[in-house]
């Protein structure tokens, strides 16, 4: 696994949209991009993901404002993140089935904990893994992850499939954003003073990944309770 400080942050390496060799980039005081970090366990992540989705398939949820999200969502772990007309919240039950969300696969948990530890956040115990599916054209508007009960724990984000342009902003929506290209196997960790930074994803470009086809899959691990 990578360690902090392997390489300085360089955010304009990707003119050809090609993944880079394993390295570490610092994008904030307590925020890191670990290039290729998840690649050694992809062959275990994908079967585990398939098993989760058999119980909790992707669905396009509706925001409190009535907007249907372009990103498909699922969850695993003790808690899942949901949105509807009543607001954003974590729930122990999948609203489509009224059953508990699938258990978080051990390979998911191990990856999230290792990445958090390498970013300086030891003893991270995620209880929620949000799983997002982006098809070409799908995006995620700038937002803060603030439905959790405490902010002392980081967010760990894993990218699989098609590349994405991650927007990493400041503590105000109007703050300037960094554009951080993310590729299959990259992991981003942000916490500490960066925990409530606004972030989002620009529309996914058309393409096809050798393993996942025309989609990007994103795991986001959090300690919600």
N, C-alpha and C positions, 0 to 999 in steps of 0.2 A: 504494500500500500504506500501511497505517497505521503510525504510529510510537508508541513508548512514551510514556505520559503524555498522550495526547490528551484523555482524560477521567478523572475519578476513578472508583474502583470503586463501583458501585451495583448491588446484587444483588436488589433488590425492585421492579424496573421493570415486571415482566411479569405483572401481575394478569390481563390479558386474553389471555395466551399469544400475543401478537403480536410478530413480529420487530421489532427496533429498527433505526434507521439505522446506517450504519457508524460505529464508534467503538472505543475501546480501554478496557478495564477491567483494573485490576491487582487480582489476587486473592491475591497472595502477594509476598514480596520479589523473587522472580524468576519470577513467573507472571502470564500475561496472557490475557485473552479478547479476540480481535480479531473484532468483530461484522461479519458480512457479508464477511469477508476473501476467501472462496473464490468469491463470486458471479460475479466477472468471468470466471472460467475454468470455470464449471459445464458450459457447452456442450462443453468439451473433456474434462472429467473423466469425464462419464457414458459416452461411447463408449469411452474408455480402460478404464474399469471393466468394461464389458461384455466387452471383449476378454480381460481378465484372467480373468474368471469362466468364459469358455468353456473355458479350460485348467484352471482350479482352482476348481471350483464351491464354493459354501458347503457346510459340513458342521457338524453339532453334535457337538463333541468331548466326550470323557469325561475328567473330572478324575481325579487319582490316587486320590481317595476314592470313585470310582465314580459320581459325579454327572454326568448328561448336561447340558451347558450349554444354556440357553435361547437363547443367542445363536449364530447361524451364523457360522462363521469361514472366511476364506480369507487368502491372503498373496501378496505379490509382492515382488520384489527378490532379492538374493543369498541371503537367509535368510528362512525362514518360522517363525512361532511355532506350536508344537504342544503338545498335552497328551494324555496317556493314563494308563493305570494305573501306568506307570513314572515319571511325573513331568512337569514343565514343561520345555520346552527349545526352542532354536532348531535348525533343521535346514536344510541346503541342498537337501534333497529333499522333495517332497510325499509324505507317507506313504501316500496313496491310490494314487499312480501310480509311485512310486520315480523320478520325473523331477524335474529342477530346477523350482522355482517360476517362474512367468512373470516376465519382466524388469519392473522398475519403470518405468512409463511416464514419459517426460520431464516431462509436465505435472504429474504427482504430485510428482516430485523438485523441480521448480522452485518449486511452491507451498510445500512443506515447508521448503526452504532460505530462501525469502523471509520466511516467518513467523518462523523461528528467528532470522534476522538482525534483523528488526524487534523481536524480544524481547531482543536483546543477545547472541545466540549466533551469531557469524559462523563461516563455514567448516563448518557442519553438513553431513555427508555421510551421509544415512541409507542403511543397507544392508538394512533390513527395513521393510515396510509391512504391518501387520496390517489386515485388512478385516473388519469386524464388521457383521452384519445383525441388527437388532432389529425384531421384529414386536410389535404391542401385547401387553403383558404380560411381554415379555422384559426382563431386567435384568442388571446386572453387580454382584456383591458387592464390598464394599470390599477393595482389594488394593494392593500395591505392584508397580511394574514393576522387578524386580530380577534378571531372568535375563540381563541384559546384562553384558558383561565390565568395563565402566567406566561411571561415572555422571557423567562430565564433560560429556556431551552431553544436550540436553533431549529431552523427549517432545513431539511435535507431533501434535495431534488435530484432525481435520476432521469436522464434522457436516454431513450431508446428509439431506433428507427430514423425517420427523416430528420434532417437538421432543422434547427430553429434559431431565430434571433431573439435572445432573451434581453428584455429591457430592465435595467437595474437602476432605480432612481434614488431619491432622497426621502426624507421624512415628511415632505409635503408633495402633494400630487403635481404641483407646478415646478418642482425641482428638475434640473437637467438629468437626463437618463444616459447611462452607458449602454451601448449595444454590444452584447456578448454572444458570439456565435456558439451554439451548443450542438454537439454531435453524438452519435450513437456511443453510449458508454460513459459520457461525461456526467459528473456529479457536482452539484453546486451546494455549498453549505453557507448559510448566513445566520448570525446570531449576535448576542451581546448588544453593543450600541447600534448595530445594523439591523436588529431583529424586525423592526417595523418599517423598514424601507419599502417604498412602493416598487412594484415589479409587474411585469407582464410579458406577453409573447406576441411578436408581430405575426401577421398572417403567414401560415406555412406555405412554402413554395411547392409547386407541382414537382413530383418526383416519385421514385420507387426505391425502397430499401431492399437489399438482398434477402434479409430475414423477415422483415415486417411489412413489406409491400408499401402501399401508398398511405402511410400513417406514421405519426410520431406518438409514442407512448411515454408518459411522464408519471413517475411515482413521486409523491410529495409526502415526506414523513414529518409528523409533528407530535408533540406531547400536548394533548388538548386538555387533560384534566389532572 
